[in-house]
Amino acid sequence: MAKPAAAGAQARSTSVRLHDRFDILSDVPLAELRSAGAGAFSAGDQRSSGASCFALIADPTLPPRAGALTALRLMKHPALMTPLDLGPVDWPPAGRRCLAFICERPAGGRLVTSNEQRIAAWSDEDVIERLIQPLFPGLKALATENVAHRAIRPANILFRDAARRQAILGDCFTAPAGFDQPIAYETIEHGMTMPGGKGEGTSADDLYALGVTILYLLLGQPPGAGLSDEQLIDEKIRRGSFAALSGDLRGTSSSLQELLRGLLVDEPTERWTVREIDMWLQGRRMSPKSPTVPPRSARPLELGREQVFTARAAARALTRQGDQAVHLIRGHALEIWIQRTLGHKPTMDAFALAMADADDNAGNAGVHDARLTARVTTALDPLGPIRYRDLALVPDGFGCVLALAHTRSKDARPLVELLVGRLPQFWIRCQPVQKAEHPVQSIEFDRLRRLLDDHRPGLGMERLIYDANPMLHCLSPLIERDYVDQIADLLPALERAVEAGKVESLVVDRHIAAFVANRSKNLDDQVLTALGQPEAATRLLGQIYLMAFLQAQYGPASLPALTQLLGRQTGAVIERYRSRPTRDRLDSQLAGVLAEGSLVRLVHCLDNLAERQHDAQGYALARRQFGRAVAGLEQIEVEREKLDEASRDLGAMLAAAVSTVVGFGAIALSFLHFGLL
C-alpha cells in the first residue's frame, strides 16, 4: 500500500511514495508523457539515484488492462513501455487515491505531440530503420504471447534514447484496449465500435495500426485528413482502407507500398502477419495478394435516404435509421434484396436466423424491436460490433463497457437487455470463421446471465462487473475514493470510513459483497444468502460473518471502529437467544469483545455453535417442562370440574333429603296443632 513520503532531502511536501521506494511529484507534471488514460508526473527512485523514471496516474474511471499488464511485466521487452511498479497512492490533485504506474522515462520524448500534427515526411529508409526495425521485435513478442497492444499511433511512439533512434511503443495498460485510438488507426470493425467496447483484439489489429502509422510518416500528415470519423469509415467500406487512407502515396514509387498493402487489407485473415513482415524485412519480396471483395449487388437497396450495395453498408445504414430500422426490417424489400439481388448464401442464412425470433413477444415492444434490429445488423455484418440501441461493442468488450457505465454514471439497462437477449451468443454464432475461444465465450455469457438473475448480494449486476474486470477497484460509494483494488485493503478502508462518520449502520453494500465474492473464491455461499434475508438480525450476522472472514484471512488484528459500529446493532441478534441468563451474559461480555476490535471474537460471542445448541436444548427442555406443567394444570382443572360436578350432585341430594324431612316435620306440626295426633 502506498503512503505519503517521509520528510527528507529528496522528498517534497507535494510528493507521495509508492511501496517505500518511488517518490511521485504531484507538482511536476510531464505533459509530453501523458497518455490517453493517465497523467504523467516526475518520479524518483529511492534505491537508485541515477535512475530516470516517471509516473502515470491513471484515470480512476477507466478499468486497467489486466491481461496486457501481466504479459508486459513478464516479457520486459525493450521495445514496449513496461511498468517497473504499480499500486494505489494518495493523490493530492484529485483528493483521492489513484492507481500509479512507475515507468522508465524515455530520453527522446514522443514521436509527435498529437496525432493531428503535420510533420516533414520521412524517407523509406528512416521509416524502416527508425520505426519498423526497433518496434517489430516488440510486436513479434506480443503476438507470440497472443496479446495485442491496441494503442499503436504516432503520438504513442516514444524514443528511449536522446538521439531518437530507439523507438518504443508507449502506454497500452492504463485504459481499455483501443480506448482513445483514432478512427484512422482502427480497422473498419473497431472503428464502428464505441470506446471501451472494442475488446482485447489481436495482433492483426496492431499490424493494421502499424500500417497507418507508416502512412502518416510517409505522408507527413494524418491519413484520412479532412474527413469526419463517419465519413472515413464509409470511405474505408466503399473503397477499402488502403485506397481511403493512402491519398497521394498511391502515385509514388515507395518501396513500402508492398508492406502497406499487406498491412491495410480489410479482411483480417488476409492481412500480413508478423511472419510475413519478418520475411519482408529480410529482403524477401512477395507477390501482393488480391484482397477479397465483399459480395456486391447489381442494384442498390434504398434504406431511408441511403442506397447500399453491400451487406455491411446495409447494416450501417440500418443503424443510422434509429427506431425506424425495425420497420425497414419487417418490410419485404430488405429480405428480397438479400435473397434475389445480393445472393450471398451465408448472409441469407444469417438473416433467416436473425428473423427467427421476429414473432417472439418476450419483453416490451421497444426491447423486442431493438433486439431484432441488433440481430439483423449482426447477420448482415458479422465482423462488425453488436449494435444495440446506442451501444456498439464486441462480446469481449461487454465487461469493460459495463464497468464504464458504473464508474461514469451511465444507464446500464441497455447492457442488461443485451445480455438477457443473448445477443453476444448470436454474434458468436454468426462469425464466418469459428475460433477455438468462441464456445468458451458462449458458455461464459450463459454464466453471466445466470449471475444476473441471482439477486442475492454478491451476485447480480455488481458481480458481473468484477468478474469481467479483474483489476477494477471496489466501486462501493463508501470506499470508492480509496481505490481498493486488493481485498486485503478492504477492511482498513472501511475502518477509515467508519472513523470519518461516513457509515452509520450496515457496512456491506452490494458492491462490497460482489467485490469480496469475486476476490475470495472460498467464501461460504451461505453468507451471501444471509446478507439478503428480510430478517434484520440475520442480515447483520451475515455482515459480521463477512467482515470476520476477511479479518481472519487478511487482518488487521484490531478494527475498533468497525467492531463498535456493528456491535452497537447486535441487540436483535442477542434477543434471538431464549435464555434470559444467556442474554444477560452476552450483554455483559459484549463490551469486552468490542474493546478488542475483533470481528472474529464478535462472531464467536454472538453466534457460537455450542452456545446456540445449549440455548436450543435449554429452550426445548423448558418447552417440555412447560408442556408438562400445562398438562398438569389442565388435569387439575379437569379434576376440579369433576369435583364441582360431584359436589353439585351431592348438594342436590342433600337438599332433597332435607326438604323431605322438613316437609314431613311441617306436616307433623300441623297435625299436632289441630289435635289430630
QUIMO-V319451 format. One line per field, one symbol per residue. ss: DSSP state (h for helix, s for strand, l for the rest). psi: psi as a letter, one per 30 degrees, with the letter a starting at -180 (. if undefined). A space follows every 10 residues. Layout:
BEGIN
ss->???
psi->???
END
This chain:
BEGIN
ss->llssllllll llllssssll lssssssssl hhhlsllsss ssssslllll llssssssll lllllhhhhh hhhhhlllls llssssssss sllllsssss ssssllllls llllllllll lllhhhhhhh hhhhhhhhhh hhhhllllll lllhhhsssl llllllsssl llllllllll llhhhllhhh hlllllllll llhhhhhhhh hhhhhhhhhl llllllllhh hhhhhhhhhl hhhhhhhhhh hlllllhhhh hhhllllhhh lllhhhhhhh hlllllllll llllllllll sssllsssll hhhhhhhhhh lhhhhhhhhh lhhhhhhhhh hhllhhhhhh hhhhhlllll llllhhhhhh hhhhhhhhhh lllllsssll ssslhhhhhh hhhhhhhlll llhhhhhhhh llhhhhhhhh lllllllhhh hhhhhhhhhh hhhllllllh hhhhhhhhll lllllllllh hhllllhhhh hhhhhhhhhl lllllllllh hhhhhhhhhl llllhhhhhh hllllhhhhh hhhhhhhhhh hhhhlllllh hhhhhhhlll hhhhlllllh hhhhhhhhhh hhhhhhllhh hhhhhhllhh hhhhhhhhhh hhhhhhhhhh hhhhhhhhhh hhhhhhhhhh hhhhhhhhhh hhhhhhhhhh hhhllll
psi->kllkklklef klfgllkkhg ekkkjfgili efflaegklk lklkjffjff kjllkkjkjf fkkljeeeee eefeehkfgk kkkelllklj jeffhaklkk kklkjkfgal elflffkklk klleeeeeef deeefeeeee eeeeghkkeg hjlefgklke lffhfiklka kgffllkgeg kkeegkleef ffklkfgflf aleeeeeeee eeeeeeeefg lkkgkfklee eeeeeeeefl eeefffbfff glhkffeeee eefgkfjeff kklfeeeeee fggkkkkkkj kkkkkklekl kjjbgkklfl eeeeeeeeef fbffeeeeef lfeeeeeeee eehjeeeeee eeeeffgfgk gklleeeeee eeeeeeeeee iffllkjjbg kjllegfeee eeeeeefghl kfeeeeeeee gheeeeeeef kfjklefeee eeeeeeeeee eefjgkkfaa eeeeeeefif gklkgkfege ffijfkfffe eeeeeeeeef gfkfckfjae eeeeeeeefj fgkkffeeee fgkfkeeeee eeeeeeeeee eeefalfkie eeeeeeefgg eeeeffkfke eeeeeeeefe eeeeffgjfe eeeeefhkee eeeeeeeeee eeeeeeeeee eeeeeeeeee eeeeeeeeee eeeeeeeeee eeeeeeeeee eeeggf.
END
